[in-house]
Amino acid sequence: MKKIILIQCLIGLLSCTSTSQSEQQVQNNPQLKMLVTHYYTIKIEDNQAVRDSVKECFSCNQALVYDTNGREIALRFYKSDMEEVYGYEIYDYDSEGRKIGSSYYENDTIVTKYKYELDPEGRIAIGKAFDLSGKMLYGYLNEYDSLGNHISVGSMDENGEVYEYYKRNFNANRIPITENIVDLDDNPTFRVKYEYRPSADSLWEEQLTFYNDKLSEIRFRERIYFE
């Protein structure tokens, strides 16, 4: 269970902070204010998996917040009541509008600083987390394919050494369908598979998540628009 919770946190954070695909989608629909994702336990009704109760974990209820130009400005991590927060992340941009870092807050106090190194396309190539003394805590190394899909994340320790990878596969609509953890010899250590309802494209609402081939949760997205 501890490893599953850790994977939920890492996948939740990386999927929101390491790719600009969600920003591109919002720029086509600038009325979107927040994209909220809830993680649910599962129950079976009429031989179909449906949402049961909201799960309680750090990344189980998160809201990606946009400004009126469709740019990501914050990521909030809510408790299951959707009122209290564990914390929130505020993104930093340079003068050219590129995301170059962020600050994570708890109780309105900065806890962790993130710095990003960008590739020639302006995407996050390397992200590093630091405590307030400037000591590196962990990091990640990103890889993209020729279509811009975020296909790999290398987990880095406090010394900047990669110790495992998250390898992703995408469908024709550029939606992730698998996200497996492999060691440095490319041996799988944990498997994650996704199915979508109503359809496997950018407008999906429900994502069925399988951990090591077991259906474990349903992620539900809702869109909140500017009035």
Protein Blocks (a to p, Z undefined) as FASTA:
>chain_A
ZZmmmmmmmmmmmmmmmccklmmmmmmmmmbmbdcddddddddeehiacdfbdcddfklp
ccddddfkopafbdcdddfkomacfbdcdddddfkopafbdcddeehiafbdcdddddfk
opafbdcdddfkopafbdcdddddfkopafbccdddfkopafbdcdddddfkopafbdcd
ddfkopafbdcdddddfbdcfkbfbdcddeehiafbdcdddddddZZ
